[in-house]
Each structure stands twice: as C-alpha cells, then as structure tokens.
C-alpha cells in the first residue's frame, strides 16, 4: 500500500477491499443451496438425493465449490491485510509515545 497516505487512509482502503471480498464470498456461500436447487430442477423428475449426488459428482459443481473456497480465501487475505494496517498504526503510536517519553527524560 502507498506509504504516502496516512495510516487512517491505508486502513480505510484495506477495510473497503475486505468488505468487497467478504461480500463476494458470502454471496457465493449463501446462494449455494439456490444453485443446487436450480440444478436439481434442471435435471427434471428425479429423486432429490439422486439429483444431488449427480450434481455433486459433476466437474462443474467441483469448480463451483472451488470458486467459493477461493472467494473465502481472498476475503480472509483481505482481512489480514486490513488487520496488518491496523497493527502498523498501533506500532507507530507506540513508537511515537516512546519517543515523546524519551524526549522528556533528556
């Protein structure tokens, strides 16, 4: 992230990236059952357990599940980056406080 921005701006940018990534991951996770139902309906008149087994055995379902995992991974990484910016700010505050304390001792 660009070092010329203040810590608050860097945190805001990281937080917005996390929110976007979290939204994408949550949307995929929350619509998984809808996607399953739509695929089962597309198979026609078939027992639900057989339709589910057929769908879960398909390469397209494996790709779908992988996309959900990738989205969650991206969201988790974005959250780590956000927390990193927060920790950097806290370190900066601590260093500033230590420097002020040292100046008082001199």
Secondary structure, 3 states (H helix, E strand, C coil): CCCCCCHHHHHHHHHHHHHHHHHHHHHHHHCHHHHHHHHHHHCCCCCHHHHHHHHHCCHHHHHHHHHHHHHHHHHHHHHHHHHHHHHHHHHHHHHHHHHHHHHHHC
